[in-house]
Structure formats: C-alpha cells, structure tokens
Amino acid sequence: MEKYSIRMRSSKIELIKGGPAPGGRVMRGAVLLDSAQCVRLEPDTERGVRVSRVDWDPATLDDWRHQVNPLGLARQRVWEALALASKVAAQPEIIAELCWSDDPSYVTGYVASPLIGYARITHLKPLGSPMGGRVFFIRTGANSEELIYRLEQQVTLVNRLPDSNKGV
C-alpha cells in the first residue's frame, strides 16, 4: 500500500510539472485533489480553484516583515504567498497545499498545512521552466462546493502571525 501511495503522490507532482490544465498547459487556479482517492474535484480543469479576497491586517504585516527581514524574506511575493497559504490552510477540509510558481525566473515553491505551517522549498524547478501550479490536498468526503465558495468568495484578513515553530 505504501508504494502505491508514494507512486500516486509522485504522479500528482508530475501533473504540475507537465501542466495540470488540458493540453499540458499551466492552470491559473489550483487542482483540488481528494487525498485518499487521488481524484481531481475542481469543476473546471482549465481554470482550477482561484483563492482570492485575502489580505493582511497592516499592523500584522508590519510585524511579520520586521521578523523576517533579517532572513531576506520580507518581499511582496513571499507575503502574498503566505496570505494565500494561510487562507487555504485555515479550511477544515484542507490537509496540505503544494505550490510552485509558473514564473520562469522564480524557482521557489512551498508546502503548507495546518500541521507544519508554511515551508519554503528553494530550487523546486529548473530556472527558465514556465511550469508551476498548486494542488490542494483535501479530506475524502469533504464538500468541495462549499470549500471552493469559501476559497474564492469569503473575505479573509490575516491578523495574527503563525507559531514561531512552524515555517516562515
């Protein structure tokens, strides 16, 4: 069983590397994946699930910038990714998220979950590769329509920082 699970997880990484949208293209949103059955659940495989309507409380963002500035991470790309990952991880249906940018000049990605927080992965793809994407691994039996509604429509404000022992 474990070999099967590893093979299935690996195939989902290959899905992003090869382009999750029809025709092997990059998808603007995320793949919504039943984590046990490895079945895609997003209603539109061309578009995916688009997380939106999320922002930082200005004082909280300032506190975060101050904490991570010595690490060289107080950049807009990082705080935007962290805000999106925070909204995703806050959903009870989410087990984890895997993400990497489709920007050919940006090779970093992340894994995020309620258990580990936000963990950046450097050099996730070759420089110059236009491939990238997101996969949201969700619990079997979750109501995907309600989850999609919350991710796309519910207004979310990041107003507290994560525990210091969980990622950036």
N, C-alpha and C positions, 0 to 999 in steps of 0.2 A: 504494500500500500504506500509506503513512504517513497519508493522510487517513482510511482505514478504521480504522487503529489508534487514532487520536485520537477518531474517532466512537465506537468501541467503548468506550474508556476513559470518555468522556463519558457514555455510556449507563449505565455502572456507577455513576457518581456520581449520575445521575438515579434509579437504583434505590434508593439510600439516601434521597435527598430525597423520593421518592414512597412509601417504606416497602417494605422488601425482603420482608416476610412476606406470605403470601397475603392478598388483600384490601387491600393497600397499608398494612398495619399495621407498627409497629415490631417488630423481631425482637430477642429478648433476647440472642442469641448473634451470631456473625459469619457472613457469607457466605464460603464457601470457593470461590474462583474460579480456574479454570485460566487463567493469564495469557495464553497464546497463543491458546487457542480460545474464550475468554470464555464458558465453560460453568460453571455452578454445580455444585459437587460435594458440598455438605453433604447428608447423608442426610435431614434433617428441615428443610424450609424454614420451618417455623413456629418452631422452636427455634433453629436455627443451631448453630454450634460455640461452646461456652462454655469460655473459658480459666479455669482455676481451679487451686487448690493452689499458689499462688505467694506469696512474702512476701520481705521484706528481712531480711538479717542486721542486727541492731540497730546495730552499730558502723558498718556501711557506710551505713545510712540516716542516722545522725547526721552522718557526713562529708558526704553529699550535701546534707543540709539546711543545713549550715554554708556550703557552696559556693554554693548558690542563694538563700539568704536575702536577700542584697543585691539580688537581682533580683525579690523578692516572689513567688517560686515555691515556697517551702518549705511547701506546703499538701498536705493529705492527698489531695485529688482528683488532684493532679499526681503525687505519689509512687506512688499506686495505679496510675495510667495508665502510668507509666514502668515499673513492675514487670511489668504485663501485657504491654506492648510489648516488654520485654526477653525475656520468655519466648517470645513469638511470633517475634521476630527471630532468636533462637538456633536455631530449627529449620532444618535444611538445605533443606527444601522451600520455605521462605518467600522470596519476592522482596521484598515490601513489604506494609505494612498501612496502610489509610486508616481513620481513625476520627473520628467526632464524636458528642457526647453527645446523647441524646434528652431531656435536661433542658431545658425551655423557657427557663429563666433562664440557661443556660450556652451560650455561642456559640462556644467554642474547641474545636478538634479537633487532630489531629496526623497526620503521616505518619511512619512508622518503617520502617527497613530496616537490614540489616547494613552496607550501603554508606554511608548518610547518618546513621545513628543515629536519634535522636528529634527531630523538628522540629515544634514547636507552630505552629498556624495560628489566629490570632485572627480573630474575626468571620467564621466559616465559614458561619454561617446567620443568619437574622433572629432577633432577640430575640423570644421568645414561641413559636417553632416547636417543636412536640413531636417533630419528625422527627430521626433520627440513626441511627447504626449503624456497623458495622465491615465491612470487606472485607479478607480475607487473599488476596493475590495469590500463587499457588503455581506452581511449575515444572510444565510439561507432563510427564506420565508419573509424577508423584510418587504414592506410596502414600498416598492420603488417609485410609484407615482407620488406618494407623499414626500419621500426623500428628495426627489427631483424638484418638486414645488419649493421645498424649504431652501435647497441649494441655489435655485435660480431666482426666487421671488422674495424670500424673507430677508428683511433688513437686519444686518448683523454689525455690531460695533465691538471691536477688540478693545476691552477696557481693563484687562489685567494681564500681567506677564506670566509665562509658564514657570513651573517649579525649576529652580536652578539646576536640578539634576537631570532634566530632560532636554536634550538637544539644545539648539540655539534659540 
